[in-house]
Amino acid sequence: MATHQREIDAYLAASARAGDARALSALVVRWHKRLTAHAARLSGEADAARDIVQEAWGEIIKSLRRLDDANAFPAFAYRIVTRRTARHIKRKVQDRALAAALQAEPMAEDIAAPETTQSDIERLRTAIRNLPAAQRAAIALFYFDEMSVAEIAVALDVPEGTVKTRLMHARQKLRQTLEGESHEQQ
């Protein structure tokens, strides 16, 4: 990047840090495309990159006051976008792992009667997906990942009693849903 461009960016960053809204706006205009391209390179997703950079601007603006050297704005902004992108990728990997665990549902085959059909397994999967997120997480950790109540409490950062309650309510809802469906089919 040319020295002249760096000087403009440093001036805009210093002015924005001092509270100049027009300088901040100019900084966003100058850097938005580059930061979006960076996030797209890292994530491999153009749509996600736009969302990531949108969130990153909030953090950049809030953190700009702590930027001691206005000349460091490019590295500062790229670092924030890089971290946001890494968080996005981590969440995506975790979501895929949970989806794969729910899809595999080894518990369904393990506890199912020999005459269980694929439609029964699909009904169970659907019933689990329809549970509230907290109950779905407790069920998945308990049955799919075979974690103890104490381990789940640590993983979810809740008391053991809360885990037990979530498991109890989830089991009740699953039983009601599955028994209700089987009565309707008869």
C-alpha positions, -999 to 999 in steps of 0.1 A, spaced: 0 0 0 13 34 -9 27 56 18 2 83 9 -27 58 14 -13 48 48 -11 84 59 -48 89 49 -58 58 68 -38 69 99 -54 104 98 -89 89 94 -83 64 122 -69 91 145 -98 114 137 -124 86 142 -108 77 175 -112 114 185 -150 111 177 -151 125 141 -181 107 126 -172 117 90 -137 103 94 -152 70 107 -176 69 78 -147 75 53 -127 48 71 -155 23 67 -159 32 30 -122 27 24 -118 -6 43 -151 -24 41 -144 -42 8 -109 -52 18 -120 -66 51 -149 -84 35 -125 -100 9 -102 -110 38 -131 -127 57 -143 -144 24 -107 -158 19 -106 -171 54 -142 -185 56 -147 -195 19 -182 -180 21 -191 -146 6 -224 -143 24 -209 -152 58 -180 -128 51 -204 -99 48 -221 -108 81 -187 -113 98 -174 -79 87 -206 -62 97 -202 -76 132 -165 -68 131 -171 -31 124 -190 -29 157 -160 -42 175 -136 -21 155 -155 11 163 -158 2 200 -121 -8 202 -108 21 182 -103 42 214 -77 17 225 -57 19 193 -26 38 204 -9 40 170 -32 52 142 -7 38 117 -15 3 129 -52 6 119 -49 -20 90 -34 -47 112 -58 -38 140 -88 -41 117 -76 -73 100 -69 -89 134 -105 -83 145 -119 -97 113 -96 -127 115 -107 -135 150 -144 -130 141 -139 -153 111 -122 -179 133 -152 -178 157 -176 -182 128 -157 -212 115 -155 -228 150 -193 -224 154 -199 -239 120 -177 -269 128 -195 -274 161 -229 -271 144 -219 -297 119 -207 -320 146 -240 -317 165 -260 -322 133 -240 -353 125 -245 -366 160 -282 -360 158 -283 -375 123 -264 -406 134 -285 -411 165 -268 -443 176 -292 -442 206 -321 -449 183 -307 -482 171 -294 -492 205 -327 -488 224 -350 -497 196 -369 -529 195 -359 -553 167 -390 -544 147 -381 -507 147 -384 -493 112 -366 -464 95 -397 -443 100 -396 -450 137 -360 -437 138 -370 -407 118 -399 -399 141 -374 -400 171 -350 -377 153 -378 -353 145 -390 -354 181 -355 -347 194 -351 -318 169 -383 -303 182 -372 -302 218 -361 -268 232 -324 -262 227 -314 -267 263 -332 -300 265 -319 -311 231 -283 -304 242 -288 -323 275 -302 -354 256 -275 -353 230 -247 -351 255 -262 -377 278 -271 -403 251 -250 -396 221 -218 -385 238 -224 -407 268 -215 -380 293 -225 -382 330 -248 -356 346 -218 -340 363 -199 -337 330 -229 -322 313 -233 -297 341 -197 -286 335 -201 -286 297 -233 -265 298 -222 -244 328 -254 -252 348 -260 -270 381 -264 -308 381 -300 -304 392 -307 -284 362 -293 -311 339 -314 -337 356 -345 -315 352 -338 -309 316 -333 -346 309 -365 -355 328 -385 -329 308 -370 -339 275 -377 -376 282 -413 -367 291 -418 -347 259 -402 -374 237 -425 -400 253 -456 -378 249 -447 -370 213 -439 -406 203 -467 -422 222 -491 -396 208 -480 -404 173 -483 -441 177 -519 -438 192 -529 -416 162 -516 -443 138 -536 -470 154 
